[in-house]
């Protein structure tokens, strides 16, 4: 499946955590920064990205714990000049204020 087609499928099938976070990111709601969701970049599809601030946000479920693939992806993105923040789905749903605080801090440093 081509990357763009896969990204569109992910866009339509958002998780509850992705939907909850997107509510805060869409329409430049977070400090006026434009975020994209399920955005193809290189050989990856990024959950959320602010290209201007070079910030990637990844939401992870249990299958990502200790993932070598995620470490490789994060290293590649860092080499491209991006900062990657990872949050557990559970934290986005149960502690959204903490997640948003971390995002505000990262964007203030960008």
C-alpha positions as CSV (number, residue, x, y, z in Angstrom):
1,X,0.0,0.0,0.0
2,X,1.4,3.4,-0.9
3,X,2.4,5.6,2.0
4,X,-0.2,8.3,1.3
5,X,-3.0,5.7,1.0
6,X,-2.0,4.2,4.3
7,X,-1.9,7.7,5.9
8,X,-5.4,8.4,4.7
9,X,-6.6,5.1,6.2
10,X,-5.0,6.0,9.5
11,X,-6.6,9.5,9.4
12,X,-10.1,7.9,9.0
13,X,-9.5,5.3,11.8
14,X,-8.2,7.6,14.6
15,X,-7.9,6.1,18.1
16,X,-9.8,7.8,21.0
17,X,-6.5,9.3,22.2
18,X,-5.6,10.7,18.7
19,X,-9.1,12.2,18.5
20,X,-8.8,13.8,21.9
21,X,-5.4,15.3,21.2
22,X,-6.4,16.5,17.7
23,X,-9.2,18.5,19.4
24,X,-6.4,20.6,21.1
25,X,-4.1,20.8,18.1
26,X,-6.4,21.5,15.1
27,X,-7.1,25.0,13.9
28,X,-3.9,26.4,15.4
29,X,-5.4,26.1,18.8
30,X,-2.1,25.3,20.5
31,X,-0.1,28.6,20.7
32,X,-1.1,29.4,17.1
33,X,1.0,26.5,15.6
34,X,-0.3,24.6,12.6
35,X,-0.3,20.8,13.2
36,X,-0.9,18.1,10.6
37,X,-2.1,14.6,11.5
38,X,-1.1,11.3,10.0
39,X,1.5,13.1,7.9
40,X,3.8,11.2,5.6
41,X,7.4,12.2,6.1
42,X,10.3,10.2,4.6
43,X,9.3,6.6,5.0
44,X,7.2,7.2,8.1
45,X,3.7,8.4,8.9
46,X,3.8,10.9,11.8
47,X,0.9,10.9,14.2
48,X,1.1,14.7,14.5
49,X,3.7,17.2,13.3
50,X,4.3,20.9,13.4
51,X,6.7,21.4,10.5
52,X,7.4,25.0,11.5
53,X,8.4,24.1,15.0
54,X,10.0,20.8,13.9
55,X,8.0,19.0,16.5
56,X,6.6,15.4,16.1
57,X,4.1,14.0,18.6
58,X,3.6,10.3,18.7
59,X,0.9,8.5,20.7
60,X,1.7,5.0,21.7
61,X,-0.2,2.0,22.9
62,X,1.3,-1.0,24.7
63,X,2.7,-2.5,21.5
64,X,5.3,0.3,21.4
65,X,6.9,-0.4,24.8
66,X,10.6,-0.8,24.3
67,X,10.3,-0.8,20.5
68,X,13.6,-0.8,18.6
69,X,11.7,0.4,15.5
70,X,10.5,3.5,17.4
71,X,14.1,4.2,18.6
72,X,15.3,4.0,15.0
73,X,12.5,6.2,13.8
74,X,13.1,8.8,16.5
75,X,16.9,8.9,15.7
76,X,16.1,9.4,12.0
77,X,13.7,12.2,12.8
78,X,16.2,13.8,15.1
79,X,18.8,13.7,12.3
80,X,16.3,15.6,10.2
81,X,16.0,18.3,12.8
82,X,12.9,17.2,14.6
83,X,12.1,16.8,18.3
84,X,9.9,13.8,19.0
85,X,7.6,13.7,22.0
86,X,6.0,10.4,22.8
87,X,2.9,10.0,25.0
88,X,1.0,6.9,26.1
89,X,-2.6,6.8,24.8
90,X,-3.7,6.3,28.4
91,X,-2.0,9.5,29.5
92,X,-3.6,11.6,26.8
93,X,-7.0,10.3,27.9
94,X,-6.6,10.5,31.6
95,X,-4.1,13.4,32.1
96,X,-4.6,15.7,29.1
97,X,-3.5,18.8,31.1
98,X,-0.1,17.2,31.8
99,X,0.3,16.3,28.1
100,X,-0.7,19.8,27.0
101,X,1.7,21.3,29.5
102,X,4.6,19.3,28.0
103,X,3.6,20.5,24.5
104,X,3.4,24.1,25.5
105,X,6.9,23.8,27.0
106,X,8.3,22.2,23.9
107,X,6.8,24.8,21.6
108,X,8.1,27.6,23.8
109,X,11.6,26.3,23.3
110,X,11.2,25.8,19.5
